[in-house]
Amino acid sequence: MPHAQRTGVVVVRVWVEADASGIRARITEASDIATREHVVRVTSSIDEVVEIVRLFLERFARDVPVTDR
């Protein structure tokens, strides 16, 4: 059963490289802000950004800590 007071966070920082070759994204995720544990991922794929956020939300809903894939 999920903890009622647990709060998670996902921060997606997105930018365009100077050569305009597409986006870059840095995703920082923490399944419980009461701890200092977090995972950082970097990608240049919009689909991967969406997938990372979706997986985070699914894990959070199941009350499973975030770990590297």
LINNORFEN-V987444 format. One record per helix or strand of 2 or more residues. SS is the DSSP state (a for helix, b for strand). FROM is the first residue (numbers start at 0). TO is the last residue. If there is no record, write none. Layout:
ss->[SS/SS]
from->[FROM/FROM]
to->[TO/TO]
This chain:
ss->[b/b/b/a]
from->[8/22/38/45]
to->[15/29/42/61]
